[in-house]
Amino acid sequence: MGYTVEHLETTRARGFGPLPVLRAAMAAMLELDGRPARLLDCGCGTGFFTRQYARIPGVTAVGLDMDETLLAAARELAAGEGLPVEFVRGDITALPYPDNSFDCVASDILLEIFPDKTVPIGELVRVCRPGGRVLCMEPNYRSAVYHDPRLTSEDNRLWIDWMQAGRAFGAGVELPGAMRRSGLEDIRLIPWLWGGVQEEEGQTEEDFLQEQEAGLAQGIQLGCIPETDAEAYRALFRRTAAARRQGKAAVMHGIDVYLVCGRKCVL
């Protein structure tokens, strides 16, 4: 079961703000200073990050994904924001471009599905021009944090268990080494908290429970969460919904996402 357009857009919009700061961090790591630059975003999905790159001065962005449904949504969303982004169908392990086609290349929240990260990174390097930079963003799931002052310490701990359920460290911790093995140099890393401190509002109790149940069902289907743990999580969701009736509160939650960038060698 793949992620829906709504899920991909809402989780990124909630978790990666403030977006002007994120764009500034991306531009700095890619060494984009307003000069014209052609950028390829691989595994773009709905194009959320592609649209962020496209808003960086001087950047002409191209988004690539294998899912035609997500690409259709990406085109509609970019057009709705007045962004002239090209979206194409393609496989990150066999990019449909010749060597040295782009000034910089990116991939965000995708490489974790590959056991050997050097396979997709090698393709990113291939289509990047010498001296250009390759930027990848991936999570470290074991860094999860959660604190809702309306909940008990035990329930806050259970939320962290839920966020980490069935997950290893995540691709973020593997990126620097995989980039070095792929021939990149001058590798830099900055962390970003996917989440942050937010006031939980604008969502009904029913919608909250449905969203958590959908995530639980997906985790069970993917084999990340044992059926035996499901009811404990459902009870946690119900207690959290009840606690939210007390009124708004600032909730800190999220996981570290590492932005890792390397430069393609100039021969």
C-alpha positions in Angstrom: 0.0 0.0 0.0 1.5 3.3 -1.1 1.2 6.6 0.6 -1.7 8.9 -0.6 -1.2 12.3 -2.0 -2.9 13.8 1.0 -0.6 11.9 3.4 2.6 12.9 1.6 1.6 16.6 1.4 0.3 17.0 4.9 3.1 15.2 6.7 5.7 17.3 4.9 3.9 20.6 5.3 3.4 19.9 9.0 6.9 18.6 9.6 9.3 20.7 7.5 8.3 24.3 8.4 9.2 27.0 8.3 9.7 26.4 4.6 11.7 29.6 3.9 14.3 28.3 6.4 14.4 24.9 4.8 14.9 26.4 1.4 17.7 28.5 2.7 19.4 25.5 4.2 19.0 23.5 0.9 20.3 26.4 -1.2 23.3 26.9 1.1 24.3 23.2 1.0 23.9 23.1 -2.8 25.9 26.3 -3.0 23.1 28.0 -5.0 23.7 31.7 -5.0 21.1 32.9 -7.5 23.0 31.8 -10.6 21.0 29.7 -13.1 21.1 26.0 -12.0 19.3 23.0 -13.4 18.2 20.6 -10.6 16.9 17.1 -10.7 14.8 15.9 -7.7 14.6 12.1 -7.8 11.7 10.2 -6.2 9.7 13.4 -6.0 6.3 11.9 -5.3 3.8 14.7 -5.1 6.6 17.2 -5.8 6.6 18.8 -2.3 10.3 19.2 -2.1 10.6 19.8 -5.9 8.4 22.9 -5.4 10.7 24.1 -2.6 13.8 23.7 -4.9 11.9 25.6 -7.6 11.3 28.5 -5.3 15.1 29.0 -4.8 16.3 31.9 -7.0 17.9 30.7 -10.2 16.8 27.1 -10.0 15.0 25.3 -12.8 13.7 22.1 -11.2 12.8 18.8 -12.7 10.9 16.2 -10.6 11.2 12.4 -11.4 9.1 9.5 -10.0 7.9 6.1 -11.1 4.3 6.6 -9.9 2.0 8.2 -12.5 -0.7 9.0 -10.0 1.7 11.0 -7.8 3.2 12.7 -10.9 -0.3 13.8 -12.0 -0.8 15.3 -8.5 2.7 16.9 -8.6 1.9 18.6 -11.9 -1.4 19.9 -10.6 0.0 21.2 -7.4 3.0 23.0 -9.1 0.7 24.6 -11.6 -1.6 25.7 -8.8 1.4 27.5 -7.2 2.4 29.0 -10.5 5.7 27.1 -10.6 7.1 26.0 -14.0 8.3 22.6 -12.9 8.7 19.7 -15.3 7.8 16.2 -14.0 8.9 13.0 -15.7 8.5 9.3 -15.1 11.7 7.4 -14.4 13.6 5.0 -12.2 16.2 6.4 -9.8 18.4 3.3 -10.4 18.4 4.0 -14.2 17.9 7.7 -14.7 16.8 8.6 -18.3 19.5 11.3 -18.7 23.0 11.3 -20.0 26.1 11.9 -17.8 26.6 15.4 -16.4 23.1 16.6 -17.3 22.3 18.6 -14.1 24.1 21.2 -12.0 22.8 19.6 -8.9 20.8 16.5 -8.0 18.6 15.7 -5.0 16.6 12.9 -3.4 14.5 13.3 -0.3 13.0 10.5 1.9 13.5 7.7 -0.6 16.8 6.0 -0.3 15.8 4.1 2.9 14.1 1.5 0.6 17.4 0.5 -0.9 19.6 -2.0 1.0 22.7 -0.7 -0.9 22.5 3.1 -0.9 25.4 3.4 -3.4 23.2 2.0 -6.2 20.8 5.0 -6.4 23.5 7.5 -5.2 25.7 6.3 -8.0 23.0 7.3 -10.5 22.6 10.7 -8.9 26.4 11.2 -9.2 26.4 10.1 -12.8 23.9 12.7 -14.0 25.4 15.5 -11.9 28.1 17.7 -13.6 31.6 17.6 -12.3 31.9 20.1 -9.4 28.1 20.0 -8.8 26.5 18.8 -5.6 24.3 15.9 -4.7 21.9 16.4 -1.7 20.0 13.6 0.0 17.6 13.9 2.9 16.8 10.8 5.0 15.6 10.1 8.6 17.1 8.7 11.7 14.1 7.0 13.3 15.9 6.1 16.5 16.0 9.9 17.3 12.3 10.1 17.9 11.1 12.6 20.5 7.6 13.2 21.8 6.2 15.2 24.7 2.6 16.2 25.2 2.1 17.9 28.7 -1.5 16.5 28.8 -0.2 12.9 28.8 1.5 10.8 31.4 5.2 10.0 31.1 4.3 6.4 30.2 2.0 7.5 27.3 4.7 9.9 26.0 7.1 7.0 26.0 4.6 4.9 24.2 4.3 7.5 21.5 8.0 7.3 20.9 7.7 3.5 20.7 4.9 4.0 18.1 7.0 6.4 16.1 9.9 3.9 16.0 7.8 0.7 15.6 9.4 -1.7 13.3 12.1 0.7 12.1 15.8 0.5 12.3 18.0 3.6 12.4 17.0 4.7 9.0 19.0 5.8 6.0 20.1 9.1 7.4 23.0 7.5 9.4 24.2 5.7 6.3 24.3 8.6 3.9 27.8 10.0 4.6 29.5 6.7 4.1 27.5 5.7 1.1 28.3 9.1 -0.5 32.0 8.6 0.1 31.8 5.1 -1.4 30.1 6.6 -4.4 32.9 9.0 -5.1 31.6 12.2 -3.6 33.8 14.6 -1.6 33.4 17.6 0.7 30.5 15.9 2.4 28.4 18.1 4.8 25.6 17.2 7.1 23.0 19.3 9.0 20.0 17.9 11.0 16.4 18.9 10.7 13.7 18.0 13.1 10.8 16.5 11.1 8.1 17.8 13.4 9.0 20.4 15.9 6.8 22.1 18.5 3.2 22.6 17.4 -0.1 23.4 18.9 -2.4 20.6 18.0 -5.5 22.2 16.5 -7.8 22.2 13.5 -8.4 18.4 13.6 -11.5 16.7 15.0 -11.2 13.8 17.4 -12.7 11.5 14.8 -10.2 12.6 12.1 -7.3 12.2 14.6 -8.4 8.6 15.4 -9.0 7.8 11.7 -5.5 9.1 10.8 -3.8 7.0 13.5 -5.8 3.9 12.6 -4.8 4.3 9.0 -1.2 4.5 10.0 -1.6 1.5 12.2 -3.2 -0.5 9.4 -0.4 0.4 7.1 2.2 -0.6 9.6 0.6 -4.0 10.1 0.3 -4.6 6.4 3.9 -3.7 5.8 5.0 -6.0 8.6 6.4 -3.2 10.8 3.9 -3.7 13.6 2.8 -7.0 15.1 -1.0 -7.6 15.4 -0.4 -8.3 19.1 0.7 -4.7 19.6 -2.2 -3.1 17.7 -4.7 -2.8 20.6 -2.1 -1.2 22.9 -1.5 1.5 20.3 -5.3 1.9 19.7 -5.7 2.4 23.5 -2.9 5.0 23.4 -4.7 6.9 20.6 -8.0 6.9 22.5 -6.3 8.2 25.7 -4.5 10.9 23.6 -7.8 11.9 22.0 -9.4 12.2 25.5 -6.5 14.3 26.7 -6.8 16.7 23.8 -10.3 17.6 25.1 -8.6 19.5 27.9 -7.7 22.2 25.4 -4.7 23.2 23.2 -1.2 22.5 24.3 2.3 22.8 22.7 3.4 19.3 21.7 7.0 18.5 20.8 7.3 15.6 18.5 9.4 14.5 15.5 12.5 12.6 14.3 15.8 13.9 13.0 16.2 14.1 9.3 19.7 14.5 8.0 20.4 16.7 5.0 23.7 15.3 3.6 25.4 16.9 0.6 28.6 16.0 -1.3 30.4 17.4 -4.3 31.1 15.5 -7.5 34.8 15.3 -8.2 36.3 17.5 -10.9 38.6 15.3 -13.0 
